[in-house]
Amino acid sequence: MRPRDSVLSGGAFALLAIAAFAWLGDPTVAGELPPPAGDMPFVIAAELDSHGDAPGAAVVDGGPVHANDVAVADPVFHPSRGRDTTGWTSGVIAGDIPLTPNIVQQIQSISVVVDELKNLRAASTPPFRKVVPVILGQGTPTFEVHDVPFSDYGYVVRVHSPGLNGGQSTVSITQDHPFVNDVKLPITPGSPYSVLLRDQDRAPLAMTEVRLVPHLEPRGRPTFFGSSDNYGSVVFENVLEGLYHAHVGPQAQPLMEPVELNVQPGSFLRQGSVVMPQGTTIVVPRGLPLQTTVVQAGGWPLPGALVQVRATDRRHVVELEDVTDVRGQVHFPNILPGQWEIEVSKPDFERRLAQFEVKIGEELPAQRFDLVRLR
């Protein structure tokens, strides 16, 4: 090797040695840091009564805090340890209230209701109940219900907003499980519900009053009023979920006993963005009453006789039947106008057949049959 090459090689090795020493000895280079001491908290957060999507807030240690309220103990990431419930004498229920964009303008107020699932009659103390208003702000509304007693019965949590459907959930608050923070209580709009009125001959009932009266839970729902069109149809808009009693006819003179209906939330009956229709058909019997009496020799009542009434001027078969009682009588409350025949029979007695006509506005006379014993 030439002397010039030896000098260049020695200088290169010297420069590499100096760089390595500087890199290994630099105290500012980041390396693996030890975890914080066991008594050093990860965050220091102010105790708040609510949590939510407030601007600039972050959910830390089970509740919302602002950046100024948080002191980071070290730059190493640690998973959330949740809210410390040591020494709690009551529970907390927290969660979110999802909303659909089309109902935001309809919301007047929101409140969360917590009811203990305790039997009022069997319990020595009344069940716990608490109503908490929800403060509306930016983002998804959230809630926290404090001071919920520990209970072996559990709680039902409902959200209420006037004119809208409110979701509900069942939770357990005990000494071992005092904090629940994952409750979802969606608010959804009402859905259309149609009622078709038909008589026993499947003919529509036009211009007939229909009322949907709320029954049982959830309370606070309005009563819906309507009148059937020429096709016997009534469409109610924005009906809230729950049980209803459908009353047909004027309130002072109903045409029949109330019919129970169960309306489902519209959000559960969707195909894509389309709300599937809900409805039911109510058969409203109408016509004139027919009283029939069957006797045997001597005018004694004949119980157990079969009485069949058939329409003879219909395209489809319409037949009613019943058996006479101990007085030999049978009653048909609704016989439509038209041509009919009536047949009376009983084993060991002769069979009788008769025709009659029912006319609108005319009273239907009672029918009487005398059956002769054959043996």
C-alpha positions as CSV (number, residue, x, y, z in Angstrom):
1,M,0.0,0.0,0.0
2,R,1.2,3.5,-0.8
3,P,1.9,5.9,2.0
4,R,-0.8,8.3,0.6
5,D,-3.5,5.5,0.7
6,S,-2.5,4.6,4.3
7,V,-3.0,8.2,5.5
8,L,-6.5,8.3,3.9
9,S,-7.6,5.0,5.4
10,G,-6.5,6.0,8.8
11,G,-8.4,9.3,8.6
12,A,-11.6,7.5,7.7
13,F,-11.4,5.1,10.6
14,A,-10.8,8.0,13.0
15,L,-13.9,9.8,11.8
16,L,-16.1,6.7,12.2
17,A,-14.8,6.2,15.7
18,I,-15.6,9.8,16.7
19,A,-19.2,9.5,15.3
20,A,-19.9,6.3,17.1
21,F,-18.7,7.7,20.4
22,A,-20.9,10.8,20.0
23,W,-24.0,8.7,19.2
24,L,-23.6,6.3,22.1
25,G,-22.8,8.9,24.6
26,D,-25.6,11.5,23.7
27,P,-28.0,11.6,26.7
28,T,-30.7,13.3,24.6
29,V,-31.5,10.3,22.4
30,A,-34.9,8.6,23.2
31,G,-34.8,5.1,24.5
32,E,-37.1,2.7,26.4
33,L,-38.4,4.5,29.6
34,P,-39.4,2.7,32.7
35,P,-43.2,2.7,33.6
36,P,-44.5,5.2,36.1
37,A,-44.5,4.3,39.8
38,G,-47.5,2.5,41.2
39,D,-48.7,5.5,43.2
40,M,-48.4,7.9,40.3
41,P,-51.8,8.6,38.6
42,F,-52.0,8.6,34.9
43,V,-54.3,11.6,34.8
44,I,-55.7,14.2,37.2
45,A,-59.3,15.0,36.2
46,A,-61.9,17.3,37.7
47,E,-65.1,15.5,38.9
48,L,-67.9,16.4,36.5
49,D,-71.6,15.7,36.7
50,S,-72.0,15.0,33.0
51,H,-70.0,13.8,30.0
52,G,-70.5,14.3,26.3
53,D,-69.2,15.5,23.0
54,A,-68.5,19.0,24.2
55,P,-65.9,20.7,22.0
56,G,-62.4,20.4,23.3
57,A,-63.4,17.7,25.8
58,A,-61.9,14.2,26.0
59,V,-63.2,11.1,27.8
60,V,-60.6,10.2,30.3
61,D,-60.9,8.1,33.4
62,G,-64.6,7.4,32.8
63,G,-65.8,11.1,32.3
64,P,-65.2,14.2,30.1
65,V,-62.4,16.6,30.9
66,H,-60.8,19.5,29.2
67,A,-57.3,19.7,28.1
68,N,-56.4,22.1,31.0
69,D,-57.7,19.5,33.5
70,V,-55.4,16.8,32.4
71,A,-51.8,16.4,33.5
72,V,-49.9,13.6,31.7
73,A,-47.6,11.8,34.0
74,D,-45.3,10.4,31.4
75,P,-45.2,10.2,27.6
76,V,-45.6,6.4,27.5
77,F,-49.1,5.2,26.4
78,H,-51.2,3.3,28.9
79,P,-54.8,1.9,28.4
80,S,-57.7,3.6,30.2
81,R,-58.2,2.3,33.7
82,G,-61.8,3.4,33.9
83,R,-63.5,5.2,36.7
84,D,-62.4,4.3,40.2
85,T,-65.5,3.0,42.1
86,T,-63.8,2.2,45.4
87,G,-66.0,3.2,48.3
88,W,-69.1,4.1,46.2
89,T,-72.4,3.9,48.1
90,S,-74.6,4.3,45.0
91,G,-74.3,3.8,41.3
92,V,-74.1,5.8,38.1
93,I,-75.8,5.1,34.7
94,A,-74.3,6.8,31.7
95,G,-74.7,6.5,27.9
96,D,-75.4,8.1,24.6
97,I,-78.7,9.1,22.8
98,P,-78.2,8.4,19.0
99,L,-80.3,10.7,16.8
100,T,-81.3,10.5,13.1
101,P,-80.8,13.7,11.1
102,N,-84.4,14.0,10.1
103,I,-85.7,14.4,13.7
104,V,-83.2,17.0,15.0
105,Q,-85.6,19.9,14.2
106,Q,-88.5,18.1,16.0
107,I,-86.7,17.7,19.3
108,Q,-88.2,20.0,22.0
109,S,-86.6,18.4,25.0
110,I,-85.0,15.2,26.1
111,S,-85.1,13.5,29.5
112,V,-83.9,10.2,30.8
113,V,-86.1,8.2,33.2
114,V,-84.7,5.5,35.4
115,D,-87.2,3.1,37.1
116,E,-86.4,0.2,39.4
117,L,-87.9,-3.1,38.4
118,K,-89.4,-3.7,41.8
119,N,-92.9,-5.1,42.4
120,L,-94.7,-2.2,44.0
121,R,-97.2,-4.5,45.9
122,A,-94.6,-6.9,47.2
123,A,-92.0,-4.4,48.2
124,S,-91.8,-2.7,51.5
125,T,-90.5,0.5,50.0
126,P,-91.6,2.1,46.7
127,P,-89.4,1.5,43.7
128,F,-86.7,4.0,42.8
129,R,-87.5,6.5,40.1
130,K,-85.4,9.4,38.8
131,V,-85.9,11.8,35.8
132,V,-82.8,13.6,34.5
133,P,-83.0,16.3,31.8
134,V,-80.5,16.1,29.0
135,I,-78.6,19.2,28.0
136,L,-78.5,19.6,24.2
137,G,-75.3,20.7,22.6
138,Q,-73.1,19.8,19.7
139,G,-72.7,16.2,18.7
140,T,-74.6,13.2,20.1
141,P,-76.4,13.9,23.3
142,T,-75.1,12.0,26.4
143,F,-76.3,11.6,29.9
144,E,-75.3,10.5,33.4
145,V,-77.7,9.6,36.2
146,H,-76.1,9.7,39.6
147,D,-77.1,8.4,43.0
148,V,-78.8,5.3,41.7
149,P,-79.2,2.9,44.7
150,F,-77.8,-0.6,44.6
151,S,-80.6,-3.0,43.8
152,D,-81.1,-6.7,43.2
153,Y,-84.1,-6.0,40.9
154,G,-82.3,-4.0,38.1
155,Y,-83.4,-0.9,36.4
156,V,-85.1,0.1,33.1
157,V,-83.7,3.2,31.5
158,R,-85.8,5.1,29.0
159,V,-85.4,8.3,27.0
160,H,-88.4,10.6,26.4
161,S,-88.8,13.3,23.8
162,P,-92.3,14.6,23.1
163,G,-93.7,13.4,19.8
164,L,-90.9,10.9,19.1
165,N,-90.0,7.3,19.9
166,G,-87.6,6.7,22.8
167,G,-85.4,3.7,23.2
168,Q,-85.0,1.8,26.5
169,S,-82.5,-0.6,28.1
170,T,-82.3,-2.7,31.2
171,V,-79.2,-2.4,33.4
172,S,-78.0,-3.8,36.8
173,I,-76.6,-1.5,39.5
174,T,-75.0,-3.4,42.4
175,Q,-72.2,-2.9,44.8
176,D,-70.0,-5.2,42.6
177,H,-71.1,-3.4,39.5
178,P,-71.9,0.2,40.4
179,F,-71.0,1.9,37.1
180,V,-72.7,1.4,33.7
181,N,-71.5,3.7,30.9
182,D,-72.4,1.9,27.6
183,V,-76.2,2.5,27.5
184,K,-77.6,3.4,24.0
185,L,-81.1,5.0,24.0
186,P,-81.9,6.0,20.3
187,I,-84.6,8.5,19.5
188,T,-86.5,7.7,16.3
189,P,-89.5,9.3,14.5
190,G,-93.1,7.8,14.4
191,S,-94.2,5.8,11.4
192,P,-97.4,5.8,9.3
193,Y,-100.0,3.2,10.3
194,S,-103.1,2.3,8.2
195,V,-106.4,0.8,9.2
196,L,-108.8,-0.9,6.8
197,L,-112.4,-1.3,7.8
198,R,-114.3,-4.2,6.3
199,D,-117.6,-5.8,7.2
200,Q,-118.1,-9.5,7.5
201,D,-118.9,-9.6,3.8
202,R,-115.5,-7.9,3.1
203,A,-117.2,-4.7,1.9
204,P,-115.5,-1.4,2.9
205,L,-116.9,0.8,5.6
206,A,-116.7,4.4,4.4
207,M,-117.0,7.6,6.5
208,T,-116.5,5.8,9.8
209,E,-114.7,7.3,12.7
210,V,-111.5,5.6,14.1
211,R,-109.6,6.5,17.2
212,L,-106.2,5.1,18.3
213,V,-106.0,5.4,22.1
214,P,-102.6,4.6,23.7
215,H,-102.6,1.6,26.0
216,L,-100.0,0.9,28.8
217,E,-96.4,1.9,28.2
218,P,-94.9,4.1,27.0
219,R,-97.0,6.8,28.5
220,G,-97.3,10.3,27.1
221,R,-98.3,9.3,23.6
222,P,-101.1,11.3,21.9
223,T,-104.5,9.9,20.8
224,F,-104.9,9.7,17.0
225,F,-108.2,10.5,15.2
226,G,-109.3,9.7,11.7
227,S,-112.2,8.9,9.4
228,S,-112.3,6.2,6.7
229,D,-112.4,7.1,3.0
230,N,-114.6,5.4,0.3
231,Y,-112.3,2.4,0.4
232,G,-112.6,2.0,4.1
233,S,-109.0,3.2,4.7
234,V,-107.6,5.4,7.4
235,V,-103.9,6.4,7.4
236,F,-102.4,7.9,10.6
237,E,-99.1,9.7,10.3
238,N,-96.2,9.6,12.8
239,V,-97.7,7.0,15.1
240,L,-95.4,6.3,18.0
241,E,-94.5,2.7,19.0
242,G,-96.5,0.8,21.6
243,L,-99.9,-0.7,22.2
244,Y,-103.1,1.0,21.1
245,H,-106.9,0.3,21.4
246,A,-108.6,1.0,18.1
247,H,-112.2,2.4,18.6
248,V,-114.5,2.2,15.6
249,G,-117.6,4.3,15.3
250,P,-118.8,7.4,17.3
251,Q,-117.5,7.6,20.8
252,A,-121.1,7.6,22.2
253,Q,-122.2,4.6,20.0
254,P,-119.2,2.4,19.1
255,L,-119.8,-0.2,16.4
256,M,-117.8,-2.9,18.2
257,E,-115.4,-3.6,21.1
258,P,-112.0,-2.0,20.9
259,V,-109.3,-3.9,19.0
260,E,-105.7,-4.0,20.3
261,L,-102.9,-2.9,17.9
262,N,-99.2,-3.1,18.3
263,V,-97.2,-0.4,16.4
264,Q,-93.5,-1.0,15.9
265,P,-90.9,1.7,15.6
266,G,-90.4,2.7,11.9
267,S,-86.6,2.3,12.3
268,F,-87.1,-1.5,12.8
269,L,-89.1,-1.8,9.6
270,R,-86.8,-0.4,7.0
271,Q,-85.6,-1.6,3.6
272,G,-82.7,0.7,2.9
273,S,-84.0,4.2,3.4
274,V,-87.6,3.3,2.9
275,V,-89.9,2.8,5.9
276,M,-92.1,-0.3,5.4
277,P,-95.8,0.4,5.9
278,Q,-97.6,-1.0,8.9
279,G,-101.3,-1.6,9.2
280,T,-104.2,-3.9,10.0
281,T,-107.7,-4.9,8.8
282,I,-110.5,-4.6,11.2
283,V,-113.7,-6.6,10.5
284,V,-116.7,-4.5,11.7
285,P,-119.8,-6.7,11.8
286,R,-122.9,-4.8,10.7
287,G,-126.5,-5.6,9.8
288,L,-129.7,-6.4,11.7
289,P,-130.1,-8.7,14.6
290,L,-131.9,-12.0,14.0
291,Q,-133.6,-13.9,16.9
292,T,-134.5,-17.5,16.4
293,T,-136.6,-19.8,18.7
294,V,-136.8,-23.6,18.3
295,V,-139.5,-25.6,20.1
296,Q,-140.9,-29.1,20.1
297,A,-144.3,-30.6,20.7
298,G,-146.3,-28.7,23.3
299,G,-144.2,-25.6,22.8
300,W,-141.4,-26.7,25.0
301,P,-138.0,-25.2,24.2
302,L,-135.6,-27.4,22.3
303,P,-132.0,-26.9,23.3
304,G,-129.1,-28.2,21.3
305,A,-130.7,-27.6,17.9
306,L,-128.3,-26.5,15.1
307,V,-129.4,-23.2,13.4
308,Q,-127.5,-22.3,10.1
309,V,-128.1,-19.0,8.3
310,R,-126.8,-18.7,4.7
311,A,-126.7,-15.9,2.2
312,T,-128.1,-17.0,-1.2
313,D,-127.3,-13.8,-3.2
314,R,-123.5,-13.7,-2.7
315,R,-120.7,-14.8,-5.0
316,H,-118.9,-16.3,-2.0
317,V,-120.3,-18.5,0.7
318,V,-121.5,-16.6,3.8
319,E,-122.8,-18.9,6.5
320,L,-123.4,-18.4,10.2
321,E,-124.3,-21.1,12.7
322,D,-125.0,-21.6,16.3
323,V,-126.8,-24.0,18.7
324,T,-129.9,-23.1,20.7
325,D,-129.5,-22.6,24.5
326,V,-131.7,-24.0,27.3
327,R,-134.5,-21.6,26.2
328,G,-134.3,-22.9,22.7
329,Q,-133.1,-19.6,21.4
330,V,-130.1,-18.4,19.3
331,H,-129.2,-14.9,18.5
332,F,-127.3,-13.6,15.4
333,P,-126.4,-9.9,16.0
334,N,-125.5,-8.9,12.4
335,I,-127.3,-10.0,9.3
336,L,-126.6,-7.9,6.2
337,P,-129.3,-6.9,3.8
338,G,-130.0,-9.4,1.1
339,Q,-131.6,-12.9,0.5
340,W,-131.1,-15.5,3.2
341,E,-132.2,-19.0,4.1
342,I,-132.3,-20.6,7.6
343,E,-132.0,-24.3,8.3
344,V,-132.8,-25.9,11.7
345,S,-131.8,-29.5,12.5
346,K,-131.3,-31.9,15.4
347,P,-130.9,-35.7,15.5
348,D,-134.3,-37.6,15.9
349,F,-136.2,-34.4,14.7
350,E,-137.3,-33.3,11.3
351,R,-135.2,-30.7,9.5
352,R,-136.8,-27.3,8.7
353,L,-135.8,-24.8,6.0
354,A,-137.1,-21.3,5.4
355,Q,-136.2,-18.2,3.3
356,F,-136.3,-14.6,4.4
357,E,-135.1,-11.2,3.1
358,V,-133.3,-8.4,5.0
359,K,-134.0,-4.9,3.8
360,I,-132.3,-1.7,4.8
361,G,-134.3,0.3,7.3
362,E,-136.7,-2.5,8.1
363,E,-136.8,-4.4,11.3
364,L,-136.2,-8.1,10.9
365,P,-139.0,-10.2,12.6
366,A,-138.1,-13.0,14.9
367,Q,-138.0,-16.6,13.5
368,R,-139.8,-19.5,15.2
369,F,-139.6,-23.2,14.3
370,D,-141.6,-26.2,15.6
371,L,-139.7,-29.4,15.2
372,V,-141.5,-32.8,15.2
373,R,-139.8,-35.8,16.8
374,L,-139.4,-38.6,14.2
375,R,-139.1,-41.5,16.7
